[in-house]
Amino acid sequence: MLKINRNLSKVLRLRWLSGFSLIELLVVISIIGVLTAVLMMNLVGARDRSKDTQKIQDLNSIKNALRMYYNDYQAYPTGSLGAGFTEYIPGLLNFSGYTYTVTNSGNGFSATVVLESAAGGKGGDSQLSCGVSTGNTDPDVYMVCGN
């Protein structure tokens, strides 16, 4: 019995000193590869989602500034949002990419922006809340409105 324990001890010690087998290394490398691929897929979409979130926040800021403008002049600005409007929203000086239209003879407006990753369906929901019919919604467009 003692001789068997010594031989088993030698085998275990030699196995421990020999390092990893090729199969073990391949399994670990493949697990790391799969985890890296999954993480990269999540990180690639994060940049687009953050840009969309910024666009939605900017559009909501424009909506609030338009309402302040309406409180002062009893009408929304006609045409494009230009120099007279920037004092209501000084933090956002570049209005490119945002579409603005006046409705109800100056008593209403709609403003839209095209999203990059459709922000989880927020585009279609925002259009429905502004009265766009269900068949005409575009998930890539976020809309705010006032009347």
WOFENDA-V786205 format. One record per pair of residues at least 6 apart in sequence whose ideal C-beta (glycine too) atoms are under 8 Angstrom apart, sorted by the first residue. I is the first residue (numbers start at 1). J is the second residue. D is the distance in whole Angstrom. If there is no record, write none. Layout:
((I J D) (I J D))
This chain:
((45 117 6) (48 116 4) (48 117 4) (49 117 5) (49 119 7) (51 116 6) (52 115 5) (52 116 6) (52 117 6) (52 118 8) (52 119 4) (52 142 8) (53 119 7) (55 97 7) (55 113 5) (55 115 6) (55 142 7) (56 113 8) (56 115 8) (56 119 7) (56 122 7) (56 142 6) (58 92 6) (58 98 7) (58 113 7) (59 98 6) (59 111 6) (59 112 8) (59 113 5) (59 142 6) (59 144 5) (60 144 6) (61 89 6) (61 91 7) (61 92 6) (62 81 7) (62 89 6) (62 92 7) (62 95 8) (62 98 7) (62 100 8) (62 111 6) (62 144 7) (63 111 7) (63 144 4) (63 146 6) (65 85 7) (65 88 4) (65 89 4) (66 76 6) (66 77 7) (66 88 8) (66 109 6) (66 111 7) (66 146 6) (67 146 6) (68 88 5) (69 76 7) (69 77 6) (69 85 6) (69 88 5) (70 76 6) (70 146 7) (75 106 4) (75 107 7) (76 102 5) (76 106 6) (76 107 7) (76 108 7) (76 109 5) (76 146 7) (77 84 7) (77 85 5) (77 102 8) (78 102 6) (78 106 7) (80 95 7) (80 100 7) (81 95 5) (81 98 8) (81 100 6) (86 93 6) (97 113 6) (97 114 7) (98 111 6) (98 112 7) (98 113 5) (99 111 7) (99 112 5) (99 113 7) (100 109 7) (100 110 8) (100 111 5) (101 109 7) (101 110 5) (101 111 8) (102 108 7) (102 109 6) (103 109 6) (103 110 6) (103 145 8) (103 147 7) (104 147 6) (107 147 7) (108 145 7) (108 146 6) (108 147 4) (109 145 7) (109 146 5) (110 130 6) (110 143 6) (110 144 7) (110 145 4) (111 143 7) (111 144 5) (111 145 7) (112 141 5) (112 142 7) (112 143 5) (112 144 8) (113 141 7) (113 142 5) (114 140 6) (114 141 6) (115 122 8) (115 123 6) (115 140 5) (115 141 7) (115 142 6) (118 139 5) (118 140 5) (119 142 7) (121 139 6) (122 142 6) (123 137 7) (123 138 6) (123 139 5) (123 140 6) (123 141 5) (123 142 5) (123 143 8) (124 137 4) (124 138 7) (124 139 5) (126 142 5) (126 143 5) (126 144 7) (127 136 8) (127 137 4) (127 138 7) (127 141 7) (127 143 5) (128 134 7) (128 137 6) (129 145 8) (130 143 5) (130 144 7) (130 145 4) (131 145 7) (132 143 7))
